[in-house]
Amino acid sequence: MATDAVDGGKVRLNGERVKPARGVKIGETLDIDNGATEWEVVVQGLSDKRGSAQVAQALYAETEKSVAERQNKSEHRKLFREPSETIKGRPTKRDRRQLDKSNY
């Protein structure tokens, strides 16, 4: 999944697109976008092996700017909900009518 995210341009290292094989160094900044949420994290440590989530969380730190932006976007989503957010997949005829009704 991580390789697909990097190939898809959803992960940037120091503001630039990278290839999946590119290694990271301590102090570099990663911009991560999963579609709904964006993070900016600084690499604080590296691990030779895969570990638990607690160990992984100690290897990076989210920037204060990133935390503030995520909180602002979260508040905005609470106040202004996207009408089509509740619809999964292609809308049915009934869903389309409800969307049209909410737009007027």
C-alpha positions, 0 to 999 in steps of 0.5 A: 500500500505504501508503494502504491501511495508513493507511486500515486504521488500521495507522499512527498519528501521535502516537497518533491515526489520520490520513488518507492525505493528512496530511503529517508533520513532523520530530519527529513519532512514527509507530506502524506495525503490519503485523500481525506487527511493530509499530514506533514511529519518529520522523521525522528528515527529509523528502524531496521525491522518492522515493529508495533505501532507504539514503536513506529509512532516514536520514529516520527513527529507531526508538525504543529502546522499540520496539526492545526490545519487538520483541526481546522479542516475537521471543524469545517467538516463538522459545520459544513457537511458534504451532501454526497459524503453519505452515498457509497458508490454510484448514487441511486435514483433516490439518492440523486433526488435527495442531492438535487433537493439539498442543492436548492 
